[in-house]
Amino acid sequence: MNVPLFDLKAQYPAIGDELRHVAGRVFDSQQFVLGAEGQALEEEIARYCQTKFAIGCASGSDALLLALMSGGIGEGDEVITTSFTFFATAAAISRLGARPVFVEIDERTFNMDVERVEAAISQRTKAIIAVHLYGQCVDMNPLLEIAAKHGIQIIEDAAQAIGAEDRGRRAGSMGAIGCLSFYPSKNLGAAGDAGMLVTNDEDHARRLRMLRVHGEEKKYQHDLLGINSRLDELQAAVLRVKLRHLEDWTHARQRKAQQYELKFIDAGLSEHLIAPYSRSDGRHVFHLFVIRVPADRRDELQEYLSAHGVGNGVYYPVPLHLQKCFAYLGHKKGDLPLTESAAAETVALPIYPELTDAQQDYVVSNIASFFKNKS
Ligand SMILES: *Cc1c(COP(=O)(O)O)cnc(C)c1O
């Protein structure tokens, strides 16, 4: 048997006809960027994310960059975030000449430990990027309180967390701006790159609409220094079709996650691995299903699974504070021990809506035989 880490081919048959139909509609219109499809998608995503506004752009990475630009982040500013995230989160900060300040993670959720944020605030702190990793929200209430107290804005990196909730509030709707990615492998994935910003703030919305088109409000009048980051119509049309399935897909992901946990117990794996922790006051959308194993067994387990046709991956093997391009920040190994342990002890297992029961059994039995044969 072969169980890929994620499988877009399994999703395609059910929506293929509709996707080809809407793609044809875009070609018939010969309107390829920032048109009717994009506008409709913005309205639908705003509704889905419980925000007043949504602004399409070219990728999740650009969404982060645009959000910081709209927040006025620049040279000499500091932005607090996590080191245990996709590169784009911190890259956006550095690109604008600001300094990423990394705080430790919460060992259970792998998200930023909000209790450590206040100690990281300085005179230069302008913003916090809260990353909702793997599809689970950061504990936002204490963070919102700290941010309000110090007059700092919160930007949410919700690239992995569309539809996730913290106490009933959707990811992206709680801070000043939320950033979404529609990279094909994300829970809502386009047929290429795409991204979106969501906000309740009218000024941000207006500025973001300008910033994505080189800062112009009227044609060829550039009031701001922006970038070129437009949402294209083909992607918007594809995403509108898929958005109608997102709730069902999310429920399926949650069911698969629950089944993994039961199967781990049945297979006697509880002493060998730690299953993902879900906050009881949140809604986890399981973009990734990440287990934790002893560091000295992790790479071996990965090799074993790969050799038996079980897809797996590490998100992320090198924390950002130890990346070469961030050497100028002066970090060394040991600065963020909990983050570094997580990078050494975690493995993501296959999770996607179409994953079958038999496939899950196969994944779990391989993990069980790995630990049985070699411990
Ligand atoms: C995917 C991702 C991004 C970047 O999105 P792209 O659309 O790939 O540019 C940013 N942050 C996180 C946490 C992500 O997972």
The ligand as an ORCA input file, in Angstrom:
! r2SCAN-3c Opt
* xyz 0 1
  C       2.310     28.282      3.630
  C       2.649     29.227      4.694
  C       2.999     30.564      4.427
  C       3.265     31.091      3.040
  O       2.254     30.899      2.137
  P       2.623     30.816      0.568
  O       1.284     30.917     -0.063
  O       3.279     29.506      0.349
  O       3.487     31.961      0.230
  C       3.231     31.416      5.494
  N       3.143     30.983      6.758
  C       2.826     29.710      7.062
  C       2.746     29.307      8.497
  C       2.584     28.785      6.046
  O       2.311     27.524      6.360
*
